[in-house]
Amino acid sequence: MSDNYTCAKTADERPNLYYPITNPNTGEEIWPKRTRVWGFDVAAHRRHVSESMIYWGKDGKNSVPRLKKFLLHLRSDGRVPSTIWTYDEVGHNQDAKREQQVLNPGDPFPTPTPERLIHRILQIATQPDDIVLDSFAGSGTTGAVAHKMGRRWIMVELGEHCHTHIIPRLKKVIDGEDKGGISEVVSWNGGGGFRYYHLAPSLLEKDQWGNWVINKAYNPAMLAQAVCKLEGFTYAPSDAVYWQQGHSTERDFIYVTTQNLSHDQLQVLSDEAGEGRSLLVMCSAFRGKPDKYPNLTVKKIPKTVLTRCEWDHDDYSLKIENLPKAPAPPGQQGLEFS
Ligand SMILES: C[S@@+](CC[C@H](N)C(=O)[O-])C[C@H]1O[C@@H](n2cnc3c(N)ncnc32)[C@H](O)[C@@H]1O
């Protein structure tokens, strides 16, 4: 399928659409009529050429180019998307506000996008199972619509409305409680799920002398969490046993400490871990031969972290003992987060 490459404008009206195009097969230079210029400016035309979107006829010798159209770009009703989208097709701000009133009656998001608008965009630009990224999630319309359309999605939001609007909204979508927006059009009844991740601040920051130090916002628990991640352990600090900060199996644990461990300290850890359990000890440094303890693996915290930090420069309180459990951020209990 292909589409006309011209539009009903004159060269006087749209001088930027009046320029020559060369047929690469014949070398012929083609000008549009002054009364009906090209439908695309030079930059768009170059992009079409680079994407092989220009059709020059079966033998490649047509004197007027056409734009290739692919089935996947058709709307679900079989029509090609048009350039002008009217509000009765894709909704408007008032629709979006009404959608918000239903989703969040007490505190509707002030500047929402109508679901139908995002529906149209995703129909054109994506296929089921594609990943849709909205790095400025706002009220979460893009994620909600992508979810209902069977697309996967990633949303990023720095505002508190992530917790007050987006997460509750997506929970309603998943539970099939959101009957508004495009739910009826796409026969949405609920399903699926999502994960919530909280982005931590950077582990390292420069101090007043320009040296890399551990960010003061970090506490020992966060450092242990980061090292668990690096080593492939699940961070799950025990309230009772200080050296059980995470595990990889029921009997394999990890202990992270910024101390320089002596032989005696390693021996205590080995004794406490006992037979039948193994322990990965991550520390700044250690003395003695680590292979002396059959149930311990002793490693230094990665140089990428340690060498760039002035551990003793300030009181960073990084001696890790009896770590508290990392509390879930407000409003996310029951959600998976890390
Ligand atoms: C107009 S809303 C976006 C609407 C949304 N894309 C939709 O589907 O309706 C813009 C959002 O971007 C968020 N934002 C701004 N800067 C950001 C950043 N650096 N990282 C994440 N979110 C950001 C704002 O808090 C606001 O909620």
The ligand as a Tripos MOL2 file, in Angstrom:
@<TRIPOS>MOLECULE
LIG
   27    29     1     0     0
SMALL
NO_CHARGES

@<TRIPOS>ATOM
      1 C1          2.4440   16.4800   32.4410 C.3       1 LIG1
      2 S1          2.9060   15.1500   33.4460 S.3       1 LIG1
      3 C2          3.0530   13.8650   32.2910 C.3       1 LIG1
      4 C3          1.7300   13.2540   31.8420 C.3       1 LIG1
      5 C4          1.8070   11.8020   31.5020 C.3       1 LIG1
      6 N1          2.9070   11.4510   30.6210 N.3       1 LIG1
      7 C5          0.4730   11.1820   31.0110 C.2       1 LIG1
      8 O1          0.4960   10.0340   30.5460 O.co2     1 LIG1
      9 O2         -0.5700   11.7960   31.1210 O.co2     1 LIG1
     10 C6          4.6370   15.4670   33.7890 C.3       1 LIG1
     11 C7          5.1200   14.7000   35.0170 C.3       1 LIG1
     12 O3          6.5270   14.5960   34.9600 O.3       1 LIG1
     13 C8          7.0260   14.5670   36.2940 C.3       1 LIG1
     14 N2          8.4650   14.8550   36.2540 N.ar      1 LIG1
     15 C9          9.0760   16.0450   36.0040 C.ar      1 LIG1
     16 N3         10.4260   15.8870   36.0230 N.ar      1 LIG1
     17 C10        10.6720   14.5680   36.2750 C.ar      1 LIG1
     18 C11        11.8600   13.7980   36.4120 C.ar      1 LIG1
     19 N4         13.0750   14.3310   36.2750 N.pl3     1 LIG1
     20 N5         11.7550   12.4740   36.6510 N.ar      1 LIG1
     21 C12        10.5220   11.9130   36.7790 C.ar      1 LIG1
     22 N6          9.3570   12.6000   36.6560 N.ar      1 LIG1
     23 C13         9.4190   13.9170   36.4140 C.ar      1 LIG1
     24 C14         6.1700   15.6170   36.9840 C.3       1 LIG1
     25 O4          6.1520   15.3990   38.3890 O.3       1 LIG1
     26 C15         4.7900   15.3710   36.3360 C.3       1 LIG1
     27 O5          4.0320   14.5050   37.1230 O.3       1 LIG1
@<TRIPOS>BOND
     1     1     2 1
     2     2     3 1
     3     2    10 1
     4     3     4 1
     5     4     5 1
     6     5     6 1
     7     5     7 1
     8     7     8 2
     9     7     9 1
    10    10    11 1
    11    11    12 1
    12    11    26 1
    13    12    13 1
    14    13    14 1
    15    13    24 1
    16    14    15 ar
    17    14    23 ar
    18    15    16 ar
    19    16    17 ar
    20    17    18 ar
    21    17    23 ar
    22    18    19 1
    23    18    20 ar
    24    20    21 ar
    25    21    22 ar
    26    22    23 ar
    27    24    25 1
    28    24    26 1
    29    26    27 1
@<TRIPOS>SUBSTRUCTURE
     1 LIG1         1 GROUP 0 **** ****
